[in-house]
């Protein structure tokens, strides 16, 4: 997997904001999509429940922030999450339920 920065700047476009979220065992997991310099990137982040309100505010206002300040990045990459990643997230966090 390629490594990408976890910093989101005001110049980057949040592509659809956070696509998925689930609360389970006090954890909040989000699929964040951004478009930056011609690339579509995804970050799956497990947000610290104590930082959740601040995370929602920062996502809404998007003044520039580092995802690592709000939780643990579980997966990141170019394009969209693979079926393997989605299956893992379905099993662990009940995400991507169609």
PDB file as gemmi writes it, atoms N, CA and C in Angstrom:
CRYST1    1.000    1.000    1.000  90.00  90.00  90.00 P 1                      
ATOM      1  N   UNK A   1       0.838  -1.175   0.000  1.00  0.00           N  
ATOM      2  CA  UNK A   1       0.000   0.000   0.000  1.00  0.00           C  
ATOM      3  C   UNK A   1       0.880   1.234   0.000  1.00  0.00           C  
ATOM      4  N   UNK A   2       0.524   2.202  -0.803  1.00  0.00           N  
ATOM      5  CA  UNK A   2       1.263   3.461  -0.839  1.00  0.00           C  
ATOM      6  C   UNK A   2       0.991   4.250   0.429  1.00  0.00           C  
ATOM      7  N   UNK A   3       1.947   5.052   0.821  1.00  0.00           N  
ATOM      8  CA  UNK A   3       1.771   5.915   1.985  1.00  0.00           C  
ATOM      9  C   UNK A   3       1.360   7.308   1.522  1.00  0.00           C  
ATOM     10  N   UNK A   4       0.353   7.841   2.149  1.00  0.00           N  
ATOM     11  CA  UNK A   4      -0.126   9.184   1.848  1.00  0.00           C  
ATOM     12  C   UNK A   4      -0.175   9.951   3.150  1.00  0.00           C  
ATOM     13  N   UNK A   5      -0.056  11.234   3.045  1.00  0.00           N  
ATOM     14  CA  UNK A   5      -0.149  12.064   4.240  1.00  0.00           C  
ATOM     15  C   UNK A   5      -1.555  11.986   4.814  1.00  0.00           C  
ATOM     16  N   UNK A   6      -1.669  12.129   6.111  1.00  0.00           N  
ATOM     17  CA  UNK A   6      -2.985  12.136   6.741  1.00  0.00           C  
ATOM     18  C   UNK A   6      -3.482  13.563   6.938  1.00  0.00           C  
ATOM     19  N   UNK A   7      -2.696  14.521   6.465  1.00  0.00           N  
ATOM     20  CA  UNK A   7      -3.072  15.929   6.619  1.00  0.00           C  
ATOM     21  C   UNK A   7      -4.006  16.336   5.493  1.00  0.00           C  
ATOM     22  N   UNK A   8      -5.124  16.904   5.846  1.00  0.00           N  
ATOM     23  CA  UNK A   8      -6.089  17.418   4.877  1.00  0.00           C  
ATOM     24  C   UNK A   8      -6.039  18.933   4.959  1.00  0.00           C  
ATOM     25  N   UNK A   9      -5.847  19.559   3.818  1.00  0.00           N  
ATOM     26  CA  UNK A   9      -5.719  21.011   3.768  1.00  0.00           C  
ATOM     27  C   UNK A   9      -6.972  21.626   3.160  1.00  0.00           C  
ATOM     28  N   UNK A  10      -7.178  22.921   3.378  1.00  0.00           N  
ATOM     29  CA  UNK A  10      -8.354  23.574   2.802  1.00  0.00           C  
ATOM     30  C   UNK A  10      -8.403  23.481   1.277  1.00  0.00           C  
ATOM     31  N   UNK A  11      -7.270  23.314   0.625  1.00  0.00           N  
ATOM     32  CA  UNK A  11      -7.238  23.247  -0.832  1.00  0.00           C  
ATOM     33  C   UNK A  11      -7.721  21.899  -1.360  1.00  0.00           C  
ATOM     34  N   UNK A  12      -7.675  20.875  -0.521  1.00  0.00           N  
ATOM     35  CA  UNK A  12      -8.125  19.563  -0.943  1.00  0.00           C  
ATOM     36  C   UNK A  12      -9.643  19.495  -0.860  1.00  0.00           C  
ATOM     37  N   UNK A  13     -10.217  18.789  -1.786  1.00  0.00           N  
ATOM     38  CA  UNK A  13     -11.664  18.661  -1.823  1.00  0.00           C  
ATOM     39  C   UNK A  13     -12.071  17.381  -1.110  1.00  0.00           C  
ATOM     40  N   UNK A  14     -12.941  17.524  -0.092  1.00  0.00           N  
ATOM     41  CA  UNK A  14     -13.508  16.346   0.540  1.00  0.00           C  
ATOM     42  C   UNK A  14     -14.537  15.781  -0.428  1.00  0.00           C  
ATOM     43  N   UNK A  15     -14.285  14.614  -0.950  1.00  0.00           N  
ATOM     44  CA  UNK A  15     -15.156  13.989  -1.945  1.00  0.00           C  
ATOM     45  C   UNK A  15     -16.293  13.277  -1.232  1.00  0.00           C  
ATOM     46  N   UNK A  16     -17.393  13.972  -1.065  1.00  0.00           N  
ATOM     47  CA  UNK A  16     -18.527  13.361  -0.404  1.00  0.00           C  
ATOM     48  C   UNK A  16     -18.407  13.338   1.106  1.00  0.00           C  
ATOM     49  N   UNK A  17     -17.427  14.053   1.648  1.00  0.00           N  
ATOM     50  CA  UNK A  17     -17.275  14.067   3.097  1.00  0.00           C  
ATOM     51  C   UNK A  17     -16.966  12.691   3.623  1.00  0.00           C  
ATOM     52  N   UNK A  18     -17.592  12.291   4.698  1.00  0.00           N  
ATOM     53  CA  UNK A  18     -17.377  10.961   5.247  1.00  0.00           C  
ATOM     54  C   UNK A  18     -18.508  10.082   4.757  1.00  0.00           C  
ATOM     55  N   UNK A  19     -18.143   9.020   4.064  1.00  0.00           N  
ATOM     56  CA  UNK A  19     -19.104   8.162   3.389  1.00  0.00           C  
ATOM     57  C   UNK A  19     -19.786   7.182   4.331  1.00  0.00           C  
ATOM     58  N   UNK A  20     -19.060   6.645   5.268  1.00  0.00           N  
ATOM     59  CA  UNK A  20     -19.595   5.606   6.142  1.00  0.00           C  
ATOM     60  C   UNK A  20     -19.244   5.932   7.591  1.00  0.00           C  
ATOM     61  N   UNK A  21     -20.144   5.587   8.494  1.00  0.00           N  
ATOM     62  CA  UNK A  21     -19.790   5.685   9.911  1.00  0.00           C  
ATOM     63  C   UNK A  21     -20.569   4.665  10.703  1.00  0.00           C  
ATOM     64  N   UNK A  22     -20.020   4.243  11.797  1.00  0.00           N  
ATOM     65  CA  UNK A  22     -20.663   3.250  12.651  1.00  0.00           C  
ATOM     66  C   UNK A  22     -20.155   3.445  14.069  1.00  0.00           C  
ATOM     67  N   UNK A  23     -21.027   3.313  15.021  1.00  0.00           N  
ATOM     68  CA  UNK A  23     -20.592   3.351  16.416  1.00  0.00           C  
ATOM     69  C   UNK A  23     -20.728   1.939  16.955  1.00  0.00           C  
ATOM     70  N   UNK A  24     -19.642   1.391  17.456  1.00  0.00           N  
ATOM     71  CA  UNK A  24     -19.630   0.045  18.010  1.00  0.00           C  
ATOM     72  C   UNK A  24     -18.532  -0.011  19.060  1.00  0.00           C  
ATOM     73  N   UNK A  25     -18.894  -0.427  20.247  1.00  0.00           N  
ATOM     74  CA  UNK A  25     -17.936  -0.512  21.345  1.00  0.00           C  
ATOM     75  C   UNK A  25     -17.229   0.825  21.568  1.00  0.00           C  
ATOM     76  N   UNK A  26     -17.964   1.929  21.424  1.00  0.00           N  
ATOM     77  CA  UNK A  26     -17.402   3.244  21.669  1.00  0.00           C  
ATOM     78  C   UNK A  26     -16.508   3.775  20.569  1.00  0.00           C  
ATOM     79  N   UNK A  27     -16.349   3.029  19.488  1.00  0.00           N  
ATOM     80  CA  UNK A  27     -15.473   3.469  18.394  1.00  0.00           C  
ATOM     81  C   UNK A  27     -16.317   4.009  17.258  1.00  0.00           C  
ATOM     82  N   UNK A  28     -15.843   5.031  16.626  1.00  0.00           N  
ATOM     83  CA  UNK A  28     -16.487   5.590  15.444  1.00  0.00           C  
ATOM     84  C   UNK A  28     -15.532   5.408  14.285  1.00  0.00           C  
ATOM     85  N   UNK A  29     -16.024   4.821  13.211  1.00  0.00           N  
ATOM     86  CA  UNK A  29     -15.173   4.534  12.062  1.00  0.00           C  
ATOM     87  C   UNK A  29     -15.746   5.242  10.847  1.00  0.00           C  
ATOM     88  N   UNK A  30     -14.898   6.000  10.159  1.00  0.00           N  
ATOM     89  CA  UNK A  30     -15.327   6.780   8.999  1.00  0.00           C  
ATOM     90  C   UNK A  30     -14.476   6.452   7.784  1.00  0.00           C  
ATOM     91  N   UNK A  31     -15.113   6.488   6.643  1.00  0.00           N  
ATOM     92  CA  UNK A  31     -14.443   6.360   5.349  1.00  0.00           C  
ATOM     93  C   UNK A  31     -14.393   7.773   4.782  1.00  0.00           C  
ATOM     94  N   UNK A  32     -13.220   8.370   4.773  1.00  0.00           N  
ATOM     95  CA  UNK A  32     -13.015   9.737   4.292  1.00  0.00           C  
ATOM     96  C   UNK A  32     -12.444   9.667   2.885  1.00  0.00           C  
ATOM     97  N   UNK A  33     -13.046  10.414   1.970  1.00  0.00           N  
ATOM     98  CA  UNK A  33     -12.542  10.461   0.596  1.00  0.00           C  
ATOM     99  C   UNK A  33     -12.134  11.893   0.286  1.00  0.00           C  
ATOM    100  N   UNK A  34     -10.962  12.060  -0.317  1.00  0.00           N  
ATOM    101  CA  UNK A  34     -10.532  13.388  -0.740  1.00  0.00           C  
ATOM    102  C   UNK A  34     -10.016  13.318  -2.175  1.00  0.00           C  
ATOM    103  N   UNK A  35     -10.031  14.460  -2.809  1.00  0.00           N  
ATOM    104  CA  UNK A  35      -9.451  14.605  -4.143  1.00  0.00           C  
ATOM    105  C   UNK A  35      -8.334  15.633  -4.010  1.00  0.00           C  
ATOM    106  N   UNK A  36      -7.121  15.231  -4.395  1.00  0.00           N  
ATOM    107  CA  UNK A  36      -5.972  16.114  -4.227  1.00  0.00           C  
ATOM    108  C   UNK A  36      -5.031  15.948  -5.412  1.00  0.00           C  
ATOM    109  N   UNK A  37      -4.742  17.035  -6.082  1.00  0.00           N  
ATOM    110  CA  UNK A  37      -3.784  17.064  -7.191  1.00  0.00           C  
ATOM    111  C   UNK A  37      -4.042  15.942  -8.199  1.00  0.00           C  
ATOM    112  N   UNK A  38      -5.308  15.805  -8.580  1.00  0.00           N  
ATOM    113  CA  UNK A  38      -5.683  14.823  -9.596  1.00  0.00           C  
ATOM    114  C   UNK A  38      -5.808  13.398  -9.095  1.00  0.00           C  
ATOM    115  N   UNK A  39      -5.618  13.182  -7.790  1.00  0.00           N  
ATOM    116  CA  UNK A  39      -5.728  11.833  -7.227  1.00  0.00           C  
ATOM    117  C   UNK A  39      -6.903  11.742  -6.271  1.00  0.00           C  
ATOM    118  N   UNK A  40      -7.609  10.620  -6.347  1.00  0.00           N  
ATOM    119  CA  UNK A  40      -8.642  10.311  -5.365  1.00  0.00           C  
ATOM    120  C   UNK A  40      -8.008   9.426  -4.303  1.00  0.00           C  
ATOM    121  N   UNK A  41      -8.178   9.812  -3.035  1.00  0.00           N  
ATOM    122  CA  UNK A  41      -7.595   9.083  -1.917  1.00  0.00           C  
ATOM    123  C   UNK A  41      -8.679   8.722  -0.924  1.00  0.00           C  
ATOM    124  N   UNK A  42      -8.459   7.625  -0.187  1.00  0.00           N  
ATOM    125  CA  UNK A  42      -9.373   7.274   0.894  1.00  0.00           C  
ATOM    126  C   UNK A  42      -8.582   7.051   2.169  1.00  0.00           C  
ATOM    127  N   UNK A  43      -9.230   7.346   3.281  1.00  0.00           N  
ATOM    128  CA  UNK A  43      -8.683   7.113   4.611  1.00  0.00           C  
ATOM    129  C   UNK A  43      -9.805   6.506   5.436  1.00  0.00           C  
ATOM    130  N   UNK A  44      -9.561   5.381   6.055  1.00  0.00           N  
ATOM    131  CA  UNK A  44     -10.530   4.812   6.987  1.00  0.00           C  
ATOM    132  C   UNK A  44      -9.952   5.063   8.369  1.00  0.00           C  
ATOM    133  N   UNK A  45     -10.683   5.844   9.151  1.00  0.00           N  
ATOM    134  CA  UNK A  45     -10.192   6.290  10.450  1.00  0.00           C  
ATOM    135  C   UNK A  45     -11.146   5.845  11.557  1.00  0.00           C  
ATOM    136  N   UNK A  46     -10.560   5.364  12.628  1.00  0.00           N  
ATOM    137  CA  UNK A  46     -11.301   5.019  13.841  1.00  0.00           C  
ATOM    138  C   UNK A  46     -11.121   6.200  14.789  1.00  0.00           C  
ATOM    139  N   UNK A  47     -12.173   6.974  14.948  1.00  0.00           N  
ATOM    140  CA  UNK A  47     -12.109   8.216  15.717  1.00  0.00           C  
ATOM    141  C   UNK A  47     -12.232   7.923  17.210  1.00  0.00           C  
ATOM    142  N   UNK A  48     -11.385   8.577  17.977  1.00  0.00           N  
ATOM    143  CA  UNK A  48     -11.458   8.503  19.429  1.00  0.00           C  
ATOM    144  C   UNK A  48     -12.789   9.132  19.856  1.00  0.00           C  
ATOM    145  N   UNK A  49     -13.614   8.397  20.619  1.00  0.00           N  
ATOM    146  CA  UNK A  49     -14.921   8.943  21.022  1.00  0.00           C  
ATOM    147  C   UNK A  49     -14.823  10.294  21.726  1.00  0.00           C  
ATOM    148  N   UNK A  50     -13.748  10.532  22.448  1.00  0.00           N  
ATOM    149  CA  UNK A  50     -13.579  11.814  23.146  1.00  0.00           C  
ATOM    150  C   UNK A  50     -13.284  12.954  22.168  1.00  0.00           C  
ATOM    151  N   UNK A  51     -12.875  12.632  20.964  1.00  0.00           N  
ATOM    152  CA  UNK A  51     -12.543  13.638  19.945  1.00  0.00           C  
ATOM    153  C   UNK A  51     -13.632  13.741  18.867  1.00  0.00           C  
ATOM    154  N   UNK A  52     -14.706  12.947  18.996  1.00  0.00           N  
ATOM    155  CA  UNK A  52     -15.710  12.863  17.942  1.00  0.00           C  
ATOM    156  C   UNK A  52     -16.354  14.204  17.615  1.00  0.00           C  
ATOM    157  N   UNK A  53     -16.813  14.942  18.608  1.00  0.00           N  
ATOM    158  CA  UNK A  53     -17.452  16.245  18.343  1.00  0.00           C  
ATOM    159  C   UNK A  53     -16.493  17.188  17.631  1.00  0.00           C  
ATOM    160  N   UNK A  54     -15.246  17.237  18.086  1.00  0.00           N  
ATOM    161  CA  UNK A  54     -14.243  18.099  17.439  1.00  0.00           C  
ATOM    162  C   UNK A  54     -13.992  17.625  16.007  1.00  0.00           C  
ATOM    163  N   UNK A  55     -13.961  16.312  15.802  1.00  0.00           N  
ATOM    164  CA  UNK A  55     -13.762  15.745  14.466  1.00  0.00           C  
ATOM    165  C   UNK A  55     -14.886  16.184  13.520  1.00  0.00           C  
ATOM    166  N   UNK A  56     -16.127  16.088  13.980  1.00  0.00           N  
ATOM    167  CA  UNK A  56     -17.257  16.498  13.134  1.00  0.00           C  
ATOM    168  C   UNK A  56     -17.197  17.984  12.797  1.00  0.00           C  
ATOM    169  N   UNK A  57     -16.800  18.802  13.772  1.00  0.00           N  
ATOM    170  CA  UNK A  57     -16.664  20.238  13.508  1.00  0.00           C  
ATOM    171  C   UNK A  57     -15.573  20.512  12.478  1.00  0.00           C  
ATOM    172  N   UNK A  58     -14.436  19.853  12.615  1.00  0.00           N  
ATOM    173  CA  UNK A  58     -13.308  20.106  11.716  1.00  0.00           C  
ATOM    174  C   UNK A  58     -13.633  19.630  10.307  1.00  0.00           C  
ATOM    175  N   UNK A  59     -14.327  18.502  10.194  1.00  0.00           N  
ATOM    176  CA  UNK A  59     -14.730  18.000   8.872  1.00  0.00           C  
ATOM    177  C   UNK A  59     -15.681  18.998   8.200  1.00  0.00           C  
ATOM    178  N   UNK A  60     -16.617  19.522   8.968  1.00  0.00           N  
ATOM    179  CA  UNK A  60     -17.593  20.462   8.421  1.00  0.00           C  
ATOM    180  C   UNK A  60     -16.933  21.756   7.950  1.00  0.00           C  
ATOM    181  N   UNK A  61     -16.017  22.277   8.729  1.00  0.00           N  
ATOM    182  CA  UNK A  61     -15.382  23.556   8.411  1.00  0.00           C  
ATOM    183  C   UNK A  61     -14.150  23.409   7.525  1.00  0.00           C  
ATOM    184  N   UNK A  62     -13.480  22.267   7.593  1.00  0.00           N  
ATOM    185  CA  UNK A  62     -12.307  21.939   6.783  1.00  0.00           C  
ATOM    186  C   UNK A  62     -11.266  23.057   6.701  1.00  0.00           C  
ATOM    187  N   UNK A  63     -10.787  23.532   7.861  1.00  0.00           N  
ATOM    188  CA  UNK A  63      -9.740  24.562   7.817  1.00  0.00           C  
ATOM    189  C   UNK A  63      -8.349  23.984   7.611  1.00  0.00           C  
ATOM    190  N   UNK A  64      -8.258  22.692   7.528  1.00  0.00           N  
ATOM    191  CA  UNK A  64      -6.968  22.001   7.444  1.00  0.00           C  
ATOM    192  C   UNK A  64      -6.741  21.281   8.758  1.00  0.00           C  
ATOM    193  N   UNK A  65      -6.456  20.011   8.683  1.00  0.00           N  
ATOM    194  CA  UNK A  65      -6.293  19.223   9.902  1.00  0.00           C  
ATOM    195  C   UNK A  65      -5.554  17.931   9.588  1.00  0.00           C  
ATOM    196  N   UNK A  66      -5.100  17.268  10.636  1.00  0.00           N  
ATOM    197  CA  UNK A  66      -4.412  15.992  10.516  1.00  0.00           C  
ATOM    198  C   UNK A  66      -5.322  14.928  11.120  1.00  0.00           C  
ATOM    199  N   UNK A  67      -5.690  13.941  10.319  1.00  0.00           N  
ATOM    200  CA  UNK A  67      -6.579  12.882  10.790  1.00  0.00           C  
ATOM    201  C   UNK A  67      -6.030  12.183  12.030  1.00  0.00           C  
ATOM    202  N   UNK A  68      -4.712  12.049  12.110  1.00  0.00           N  
ATOM    203  CA  UNK A  68      -4.102  11.359  13.246  1.00  0.00           C  
ATOM    204  C   UNK A  68      -4.374  12.065  14.568  1.00  0.00           C  
ATOM    205  N   UNK A  69      -4.746  13.344  14.517  1.00  0.00           N  
ATOM    206  CA  UNK A  69      -5.083  14.069  15.741  1.00  0.00           C  
ATOM    207  C   UNK A  69      -6.425  13.635  16.317  1.00  0.00           C  
ATOM    208  N   UNK A  70      -7.219  12.910  15.523  1.00  0.00           N  
ATOM    209  CA  UNK A  70      -8.581  12.549  15.928  1.00  0.00           C  
ATOM    210  C   UNK A  70      -8.786  11.060  16.121  1.00  0.00           C  
ATOM    211  N   UNK A  71      -7.819  10.259  15.731  1.00  0.00           N  
ATOM    212  CA  UNK A  71      -7.968   8.822  15.906  1.00  0.00           C  
ATOM    213  C   UNK A  71      -6.895   8.050  15.175  1.00  0.00           C  
ATOM    214  N   UNK A  72      -7.180   6.785  14.956  1.00  0.00           N  
ATOM    215  CA  UNK A  72      -6.232   5.863  14.327  1.00  0.00           C  
ATOM    216  C   UNK A  72      -6.626   5.618  12.869  1.00  0.00           C  
ATOM    217  N   UNK A  73      -5.674   5.786  11.965  1.00  0.00           N  
ATOM    218  CA  UNK A  73      -5.928   5.495  10.562  1.00  0.00           C  
ATOM    219  C   UNK A  73      -5.771   3.991  10.371  1.00  0.00           C  
ATOM    220  N   UNK A  74      -6.873   3.337  10.027  1.00  0.00           N  
ATOM    221  CA  UNK A  74      -6.864   1.889   9.851  1.00  0.00           C  
ATOM    222  C   UNK A  74      -6.373   1.493   8.466  1.00  0.00           C  
ATOM    223  N   UNK A  75      -6.791   2.253   7.456  1.00  0.00           N  
ATOM    224  CA  UNK A  75      -6.396   1.989   6.072  1.00  0.00           C  
ATOM    225  C   UNK A  75      -6.328   3.304   5.321  1.00  0.00           C  
ATOM    226  N   UNK A  76      -5.467   3.361   4.306  1.00  0.00           N  
ATOM    227  CA  UNK A  76      -5.405   4.513   3.420  1.00  0.00           C  
ATOM    228  C   UNK A  76      -4.905   4.038   2.075  1.00  0.00           C  
ATOM    229  N   UNK A  77      -5.279   4.765   1.046  1.00  0.00           N  
ATOM    230  CA  UNK A  77      -4.817   4.382  -0.277  1.00  0.00           C  
ATOM    231  C   UNK A  77      -5.400   5.249  -1.366  1.00  0.00           C  
ATOM    232  N   UNK A  78      -5.053   4.898  -2.580  1.00  0.00           N  
ATOM    233  CA  UNK A  78      -5.536   5.590  -3.769  1.00  0.00           C  
ATOM    234  C   UNK A  78      -6.836   4.967  -4.232  1.00  0.00           C  
ATOM    235  N   UNK A  79      -7.698   5.797  -4.801  1.00  0.00           N  
ATOM    236  CA  UNK A  79      -8.962   5.285  -5.347  1.00  0.00           C  
ATOM    237  C   UNK A  79      -9.972   5.037  -4.252  1.00  0.00           C  
ATOM    238  N   UNK A  80     -10.493   3.831  -4.219  1.00  0.00           N  
ATOM    239  CA  UNK A  80     -11.501   3.440  -3.225  1.00  0.00           C  
ATOM    240  C   UNK A  80     -11.004   2.202  -2.482  1.00  0.00           C  
ATOM    241  N   UNK A  81     -11.558   1.941  -1.306  1.00  0.00           N  
ATOM    242  CA  UNK A  81     -11.143   0.751  -0.569  1.00  0.00           C  
ATOM    243  C   UNK A  81     -11.409  -0.520  -1.379  1.00  0.00           C  
ATOM    244  N   UNK A  82     -10.479  -1.464  -1.305  1.00  0.00           N  
ATOM    245  CA  UNK A  82     -10.639  -2.737  -2.012  1.00  0.00           C  
ATOM    246  C   UNK A  82     -11.741  -3.561  -1.359  1.00  0.00           C  
ATOM    247  N   UNK A  83     -12.171  -4.586  -2.047  1.00  0.00           N  
ATOM    248  CA  UNK A  83     -13.177  -5.487  -1.478  1.00  0.00           C  
ATOM    249  C   UNK A  83     -12.649  -6.178  -0.226  1.00  0.00           C  
ATOM    250  N   UNK A  84     -11.357  -6.472  -0.181  1.00  0.00           N  
ATOM    251  CA  UNK A  84     -10.762  -7.086   1.015  1.00  0.00           C  
ATOM    252  C   UNK A  84     -10.875  -6.153   2.221  1.00  0.00           C  
ATOM    253  N   UNK A  85     -10.570  -4.886   2.012  1.00  0.00           N  
ATOM    254  CA  UNK A  85     -10.678  -3.903   3.100  1.00  0.00           C  
ATOM    255  C   UNK A  85     -12.130  -3.759   3.513  1.00  0.00           C  
ATOM    256  N   UNK A  86     -13.024  -3.655   2.533  1.00  0.00           N  
ATOM    257  CA  UNK A  86     -14.447  -3.519   2.865  1.00  0.00           C  
ATOM    258  C   UNK A  86     -14.946  -4.713   3.661  1.00  0.00           C  
ATOM    259  N   UNK A  87     -14.521  -5.922   3.273  1.00  0.00           N  
ATOM    260  CA  UNK A  87     -14.940  -7.123   4.004  1.00  0.00           C  
ATOM    261  C   UNK A  87     -14.432  -7.092   5.440  1.00  0.00           C  
ATOM    262  N   UNK A  88     -13.185  -6.698   5.621  1.00  0.00           N  
ATOM    263  CA  UNK A  88     -12.628  -6.575   6.974  1.00  0.00           C  
ATOM    264  C   UNK A  88     -13.435  -5.573   7.801  1.00  0.00           C  
ATOM    265  N   UNK A  89     -13.777  -4.442   7.199  1.00  0.00           N  
ATOM    266  CA  UNK A  89     -14.536  -3.415   7.914  1.00  0.00           C  
ATOM    267  C   UNK A  89     -15.973  -3.878   8.189  1.00  0.00           C  
ATOM    268  N   UNK A  90     -16.554  -4.670   7.290  1.00  0.00           N  
ATOM    269  CA  UNK A  90     -17.885  -5.255   7.536  1.00  0.00           C  
ATOM    270  C   UNK A  90     -17.838  -6.142   8.781  1.00  0.00           C  
ATOM    271  N   UNK A  91     -16.814  -6.989   8.839  1.00  0.00           N  
ATOM    272  CA  UNK A  91     -16.705  -7.938   9.940  1.00  0.00           C  
ATOM    273  C   UNK A  91     -16.408  -7.254  11.273  1.00  0.00           C  
ATOM    274  N   UNK A  92     -15.525  -6.266  11.270  1.00  0.00           N  
ATOM    275  CA  UNK A  92     -15.125  -5.631  12.519  1.00  0.00           C  
ATOM    276  C   UNK A  92     -16.074  -4.526  12.980  1.00  0.00           C  
ATOM    277  N   UNK A  93     -16.616  -3.746  12.007  1.00  0.00           N  
ATOM    278  CA  UNK A  93     -17.352  -2.546  12.383  1.00  0.00           C  
ATOM    279  C   UNK A  93     -18.726  -2.426  11.735  1.00  0.00           C  
ATOM    280  N   UNK A  94     -19.178  -3.460  11.037  1.00  0.00           N  
ATOM    281  CA  UNK A  94     -20.479  -3.452  10.364  1.00  0.00           C  
ATOM    282  C   UNK A  94     -20.604  -2.322   9.346  1.00  0.00           C  
ATOM    283  N   UNK A  95     -19.495  -1.946   8.735  1.00  0.00           N  
ATOM    284  CA  UNK A  95     -19.506  -0.902   7.697  1.00  0.00           C  
ATOM    285  C   UNK A  95     -19.884  -1.514   6.355  1.00  0.00           C  
ATOM    286  N   UNK A  96     -20.185  -0.650   5.411  1.00  0.00           N  
ATOM    287  CA  UNK A  96     -20.454  -1.013   4.022  1.00  0.00           C  
ATOM    288  C   UNK A  96     -21.587  -2.028   3.896  1.00  0.00           C  
ATOM    289  N   UNK A  97     -22.564  -1.905   4.758  1.00  0.00           N  
ATOM    290  CA  UNK A  97     -23.727  -2.773   4.654  1.00  0.00           C  
ATOM    291  C   UNK A  97     -24.649  -2.206   3.590  1.00  0.00           C  
ATOM    292  N   UNK A  98     -24.809  -2.931   2.524  1.00  0.00           N  
ATOM    293  CA  UNK A  98     -25.634  -2.453   1.395  1.00  0.00           C  
ATOM    294  C   UNK A  98     -27.085  -2.823   1.566  1.00  0.00           C  
TER     295      UNK A  98                                                      
END                                                                             
